[in-house]
């Protein structure tokens, strides 16, 4: 059996309210001393890179349907790809992947750039909040365009997004948040169903049209399945892009030379994104349920146990990443785990990378002396599963 660690922190770890220092210290301790940990509530926690990859690579042993053990999860997550297991997951994932081919994402780049520059037109200088001005709204605008939603509906779409995302990044929980989120989920799905009727009669080239006309094993997708994909794109992809762009500037504050180098050598930006994703993974952990007794890292985990898979811990594992606390642009070996692994590798990863690259280039093009406002307080989410900030004050001046 796995060794049981002393309960020093809450079993799901410290929050990132302090910027992540306490959580990272705890993850380092657990990775070294208790790489497979059974908590007091009989859940299991996996911290090392190799073990994390094993769990994520084996959906036959580790189910993504956590509602098997926690039925109340099912109300909002029923039918979403991250909660599905094969074979249905395989069929729907294959279809959803068509929206994120290299060709599709490349074709979106000019529209993403226009959206980013339009948002930056409104940036008040000399100081603006990166999250409010660009990092938060950009993914919503892009997903709305990808789906082909009427521009007149963008304000309502953003309101739905706000209410859905608060369940992920808000500090409050409980019945009030659950009711608000469920209402937004229902309103958005009902709205999308109206568009689906139109798209099936008169399809366009947008993603919603493709999904409306798609079939899996000869059967057309239901309205609920199409709407679930749209909700997933809106909520899941949003956190990654918003947090990644913010974390880039936190890293620039720690190492001003990094920002100067990327501004001068734009071709290094993709490598920097991978390193910041590794160093400050927006999604801290994911969960699985064991379908059978299974051995991980030399420890046996019984069937029907909840397993927390710590992506952030894996990304700081020195067994995989030498000098894990540094941004190393020429790091070899690859394989950062921020987007997960296996059949549930993040669907929107290609889009998140492109959005962030374009956003950073737009910021470099538009502004000089761009930096985190000296002495500014950066409020991070008081969460143990999401690593990001609410506000990030930047100081800048218009480029000449």
Secondary structure, DSSP 8 states (H G I E B T S, - for coil): --------S-TT---STTSSHHHHHHHHHHHHH-SEEE-TTS-EEE-SHHHHHHHHT-TTTEES-GGGT-GGGHHHHTT-GGG--TTHHHHHHHHHHGGGSHHHHHHHHHHHHHHHHHHHHT--SSEEEHIIIIIHHHHHHHHHHHHT--GGGHHHHHHHHHHHHHHHH-S--SHHHHHHHHHHHHHHHHHHHHHHHHHHHS--SSHHHHHHT-EETTEE--HHHHHHHHHHHHHHHHHHHHHHHHHHHHHHHH-HHHHHHHHH-GGGHHHHHHHHHHHT-SB-EEEEEESS-EEETTEEE-SS-EEEEEHHHHHT-TTTSTTTTS--TT--S----TT--GGGS-TTHHHHHHHHHHHHHHHHHHEEEEEE-TT----B-S-SSB--BS--EEEEEE--
